[in-house]
Amino acid sequence: MIAVIAMGCYGGVKLDEKFPNKYSVFTIVCSLLSVGIATYIAIRQVGNDSKK
C-alpha cells in the first residue's frame, strides 16, 4: 500500500515540476488516485484471503 501511494505522490510531484501550476493539481490528483487504488487493492486482497 505504501509503495503505491509513494509512487503516486512522486509522479504527481514530477508532473507539477514539468507542468507548473498555481495549486499543485497533479500532486493532489495523483495522491488521491493512488490512495484509492491502494485501498481497492487492499480490499480485494482481504476478499480473496477470506474465500480461502
N, C-alpha and C positions, 0 to 999 in steps of 0.2 A: 504494500500500500504506500509506504513511504517513498519507494522508488518511483512509482507512477506520479505521485504528487510533485516530487522534486523535479522530474523531467518536464512536467507541465509548466511549473514555475520558471524553470531555466529557459524553456522555449519561449515563454511569454516575455521574459526579460530581453532575450536576444532579439525577438521581433520588435520590441519597443526601442532597442538600440538602433536597429536597421531602419525602422519607420517611426521616427519620434512623433509623439503627440502630447497633448496637454494633460491627459488623465491616466496615462499608462494603461490604456484599454486592453492591449494584448496580454499584459501580465494578469490583469483581473480576470479576463475571459478564460485564458488558458488555465489559470489556477482553479477557478470554479469548475471548469470542464474536467480537469484531471481529478479533482475531489469526487465528482460524480462518477467518473469511470472507475476509480479505485473502490468506491462504495459498491458499485454494481458487481465488480469482480469479487469482492469480499462476500457479498450476499450470495452470489452464485456458488462460490466455494462452500459456504456453510450449507447451502441446499443440497449440493452433491454429497457432502460428507454425511449429512443426516439420512440420506437414502441408503447408505451402505450399512 
